[in-house]
Amino acid sequence: MGEAGRLREALSIAEKLRTLEPFVPAYTINVANYMQLNGQIAASVPILEALPPNAAGGVSRNSDLALVYAAEGRYAQAADTLLLITGNIVSRRSVEDAARLLRNAPSTVKSPESLPALEGPLAFVYSYVGALPRLMEPNEHGLEIGYNVGAVGLWRPKYAPLRQTERFKGLVRKAGLVDYWRARGWPDLCRPMGADDFVCD
């Protein structure tokens, strides 16, 4: 089964969980997330919008919804949605920095390294201000502290240029994904090149 098949299967499982436990916001958020990964972006929006902003801590609902708004060019609405994030999963400062950057999107900064550090699910904002390589930072930090998330968030079509970098290759090697792919099969977006290299689209 290819990556597309696995994504369809993951969506099916998420939908079953949501049907069994419709009042668990995390299951609904997972359905919307898998819908996005399966190309059903527009259909995921009303599902996320129907949830209260503080659902499941508010981070996933609001960051996922802001990501879709930003992809549609609705930057002010994306920024406003991020500002609905509460709790301590991500810092308030990071939320406010991400919202401020989104209000200036689309733009290209002269020195991406001068931008503030955006935590975890807020890193998508880098792709709207000309700092795409910084999107790698949450995954790299996760590996440093022993939290391997397997390059989560880096498989969306918009991030294809990032997947063609040596930095991305280093990340997925360090995460153990290349060894896993060699043993279990390559995802649709990656393939082996020669004896010990690979490329991703």
N, C-alpha and C positions, 0 to 999 in steps of 0.2 A: 504494500500500500504506500503510495506516495504521500508527500506532505499535504497536498490538497485533500486527499482522502482522510488523513489523520485529523485535519482541521474540521472536516465535515462530521467525522465521528465524535470529536470533542464537543462540537456544537450540539449534536444529538444527545449526548450524555448530559450536557448542561441544561438542555431543554427538559429532559426527564426529571432532573433534580428540581428544577423550577416548578414543574407540574406537581411533584410530590410534596414540596415545601414552598408554596407560593409566597409565604410571609417571611422568608429568609432573604433579605436584600442582597446578600453576597451572591446567591444563586442567580438572581435576576441580572446583576451586574456582569456575572460571568457569561450569561447568554448574550448580552449586548456586546461584550468584548469579543466573543467567538464569532458573532455575526459580522463584526467589523473585519476580523481576520479572514472571513469567508467572502468578503467583498460586499456584504449587505450593510453598508455604512448608513445610508439614509434610513433604513428600517430600524436600526439600533437607536436612533435619536429619540423617538417617542417613548421607547422602553426606559431609557435613562431619565428622560424628562419627567416621567410619571413617578419616579422615586423621590422621596423627600431629600433635600440637599444633605441632610445629616445621615442618610442611610449607610449602614455598615461603617460608621466612622466618618463618612463624607468624602474621604480621599478618592477612592476609586470611582465613585459615581461622578464626582465633579471633575476629576482629571480626565476621565474617559470622554465625558461630554465636552469639555473644553477642547480636547484634541480634535474632535469631530468639527466643532464650530470653527476652529482655526483652519482646518483643512478646507472648509467651505469659504474661507476668507472673512469670517465673522469674528474678527479679532477682539473687538470691544466686548462682545458677548462672551467670548472665550475667557477674557480677563475677568469679567464679572463673575463668571462661573467658578473660576479658581478661587476667588475671594470668599466663596461660600464654604471653603474647606475649614473645618474646625478640628480640635483635638491636637494631639502631639505626635502623630505619625510623621508628619513633615513640619518643619518649623514655620512659624508665622512669617518670619523674615524671608524665607525661601518662597513662600506663597506670594508675598507682596512683590518680590523681585521678579518672579515669573509673570505676574499680572502686568507689571510695569513694562516689561520687555514685549509682551504680547500687544500692548496698546500701541507700540511703535512698529509693529509688524505690518507688512513684510518689509524688512530692512536688511542691510548688511553692515555689520560693525567692522571697523578697521582692525581691531585687535580682539579676536574672540577670547583670548586668554584673560582679558581684562573684565569679562562679564562675571557676575556673581555666580557662585556654585549653586546649581539648582538640584534639589534632592529628588531621588527616585522618579516617581511618576510625573514630575514637573519638567524633567529634562527634555521632553519633546519640544519645548519652547525654543530650544537652541536651533532647531531646524527652520524656524521662521525669522531668524535674525542673522543668518549667514554663519552660524557656528556649528554646523552639523557634526564635526568630529567630537565636540564636547558631549554629544549624546552618549558616547561610550562610557563616560565617567561613572555613572551609577553601577553599571555592570562590573567595571574594573574595581571599584571600591568594594563591591560585594565579594568579589573573589579574594581581595586582600584580607577581609575580615572573616573569611570562611563561609560566606553565604553565596553559594553558586546558584544563580538563577538562569543559567544557560542562555545568555544573550537575549533575555526577554526584552521585548519592545523594539528590537532591531530588525525585525523581519517585515515590516510594512513596506509597501512599494516605494514610498517616498525616500526610504533610506538605502536604496540600492547602491548609490555611490559609496556609501560608508562600508558596505559589505565587500567592496572591491579593494579595500585598503589592507596594508600589512598589519595595521593596528587591529583591525577586526579579526584577521587570521590569528594573530597572537592571542586575542581574547578567547576565541572558540577553541584553540588548542589548549590553553591553560584551563578552560572550563571542562575539558575532557570530551568535548563534542566530536572532535575529529576521530578519536579512538572509537567512540560510540558509533559514529557513522560508518566507519570502516567495518565494524563488526555487525551492525544491524541494518545498514542500508543508508544511502545518502538522501537528504531531503531534496525536494524539487528544485530549490534555489542553489544548491551546491553540488559539485561533482569533483572526483579526483583528477589530478593532473600529474601524470608520471608516477613514480614510486612513492614519493613522500610530500607531494604538494596538492593543493586543491584550489578551486576558484568558486566564488559565489556570485550570483547575479542580484 
